[in-house]
């Protein structure tokens, strides 16, 4: 009888230990998921910021191209007037 009680006590202790380890593992996994989610959100924010910067730079390039084209037209017109 004593052996059975001792064995039951040992099994109960193992069960509690396993449950505790499982809970700890679950909490650690949840924390890692939370950190990964935060990192993903930060990465997404950086991507959006970079897209905005690229769009602004592209718009500036187009404005400069238009300005260059206008200057070429002005030079062409002035050059045409000089030759008259």
C-alpha positions in Angstrom: 0.0 0.0 0.0 2.8 2.4 0.9 4.5 1.7 -2.5 1.3 2.6 -4.3 0.9 5.9 -2.4 4.5 6.7 -3.1 4.1 5.9 -6.8 0.9 8.0 -7.0 2.6 10.9 -5.3 5.5 10.7 -7.7 3.2 10.5 -10.7 1.3 13.5 -9.3 4.5 15.4 -8.9 5.5 14.6 -12.5 2.1 15.7 -13.8 2.4 19.0 -12.0 5.9 19.5 -13.2 4.9 18.7 -16.8 1.9 21.1 -16.6 4.2 23.8 -15.2 6.7 23.3 -18.0 3.9 23.3 -20.6 2.5 26.5 -19.2 6.0 28.1 -19.3 6.6 26.9 -22.8 3.2 28.3 -23.9 3.9 31.7 -22.3 7.4 31.8 -24.0 5.8 30.9 -27.4 3.2 33.7 -26.9 5.9 36.2 -26.1 7.9 35.2 -29.2 4.8 35.5 -31.4 4.1 38.9 -29.9 7.7 40.0 -30.6 7.5 38.7 -34.2 4.2 40.5 -34.7 5.8 43.7 -33.5 8.8 43.3 -35.8 6.5 42.6 -38.7 4.6 45.7 -38.0 7.8 47.7 -37.8 9.0 46.3 -41.0 5.7 47.1 -42.7 6.0 50.7 -41.4 9.5 51.0 -42.8 8.3 49.7 -46.2 5.4 52.2 -46.3 7.9 55.0 -45.4 10.2 53.9 -48.2 7.3 53.7 -50.7 6.4 57.3 -49.8 10.0 58.4 -50.2 10.3 56.7 -53.6 7.0 58.2 -54.8 8.3 61.7 -53.8 11.6 61.1 -55.5 9.9 59.9 -58.7 7.6 63.0 -58.7 10.7 65.2 -58.3 12.4 63.4 -61.2 9.4 63.9 -63.4 9.2 67.6 -62.4 12.9 68.0 -63.3 12.5 66.2 -66.6 9.6 68.5 -67.4 11.7 71.5 -66.4 14.6 70.3 -68.6 12.2 69.8 -71.5 10.8 73.3 -71.0 14.4 74.7 -70.9 15.2 72.9 -74.1 12.1 74.3 -75.8 13.1 77.8 -74.6 16.6 77.5 -75.9 15.3 76.2 -79.2 12.8 79.0 -79.5 15.4 81.7 -78.6 17.9 80.0 -80.9 15.3 80.1 -83.7 14.7 83.8 -83.1 18.4 84.6 -83.2 18.8 83.0 -86.6 16.0 85.1 -88.1 
